[in-house]
Amino acid sequence: MALYEVYSHPKLIKYKTSVCSKATLFMLILLVLTYISPLLVAFRSQGFWLKQSTYEEQPTVRFQYEVLLIVLTGSSGSYAAWSTFPSFNSMQGDNLRIPLVLAREEDKNQDGKMDVLHFKLELPLQPTEQVLSVQLILTFSYQLRKMSTFVMQSMGFLQYSSPVPGSKLYVNADLKLQQRQPLNHRGLDTRYNVSVIDGTSPFASAYDLTNIIAAYRDRNVTTALSDFNPVWLAGRAANSPFLIDAVIRYPVEVISYQPGFWEMIKFAWIQYVSILLLFLWVFERIKIFVFQNQVLTTMPVSPVPLGPSFKQHQC
């Protein structure tokens, strides 16, 4: 009668030796190399510890309705100015102009977060005044909540100049986050939740653009207007106001943060195990070769069969 294989399994062979032997020393060395080598390889290949990571989030941004505007109206240094800060306005004297301001924020995708600011300003001027330069500061409340809760008061600074007198400045820009250091992975961070402009100060230095920008740039986390696309229109009529039309978008940001302990361990563990599997396979092949060929002297021991290997049955 023909026979066929219905099941198979490997035969276990044990290799025995004394504690003080070359085979024991060989196994100890192989054990150390198997588990330590992957750690060294992963560490030396850079990036073993995840020191910085990123995620995407659309910030919660709201316009604070704080404005500071200075326009150059002549080559001799004459200017016109206005702000939402009474102390600044009281310092301007005849240079003060009261504009018409329209501001509207829009949530385009109805997710509860504003996506864009539409800002329009009409600045009345004397018939003889010509606008050659614009400097404008708008302030915002800026919040991130996906990892740590980060809250700050930020600003967008708009500056444009032209040798040709203008009637209107149109701007379409993004309010982008700028980081010099990663944020924390959890907790509350309010270190920059202070006013960009000290509107309560009676001193002129508090409203000086140089001082405002210098103090703002000292921060490690700021916002700035980027992808700046200005359109300067010339030819203002004598009694017409100067117009500023700005569209400022609040885009999704790529946030840099410092990972927590368990995230670092998870990232390092994945690298270590992936390399460890390769070392386990290689060293297992080495052990099989060494002991099967008795490169190191050991005593092979096969399991003792419990009974006949098979029985013949009559059909």
Disulfide bonds with the S-S distance in Angstrom:
none
